[in-house]
Amino acid sequence: MVKCFCFGLKNCSRGFCNSEPAELVFASNRGGPLTTTSLQKMFRLSLAKAGITKPATFHSLRHSFATHLLENGTDVRYVQELLGHANIRTTQQYTHLTNPALKNIKSPL
């Protein structure tokens, strides 16, 4: 079940950090927690309702979030913290997608 999430922040006291959340981020109609399956179903229905035909997942949203942050100049170390990556190299995989200026550099060789 999805109780709460903290975006992987190290000092988070909620979510998947082995502690009880103070409140639910996503609550069901009955006031309880939503299941992952319910969230995925709502996500698919929302995509259809919006007319989005391109395949999308929760992970693709996470990837887009990171890519847009980097494209807008956010320091890669902040993005690393937000995504909860232990190793900066994992986050740096996004940078090859986000820096169009690198494509314009001519090799001196």
Secondary structure, 3 states (H helix, E strand, C coil): CECCCCCCCCCCCCCCCCCCCCCCCCECCCCCEECHHHHHHHHHHHHHHCCCCCCCCHHHHHHHHHHHHHHCCCCHHHHHHHHCCCCHHHHHCCHHHHCHHHHCCCCCC
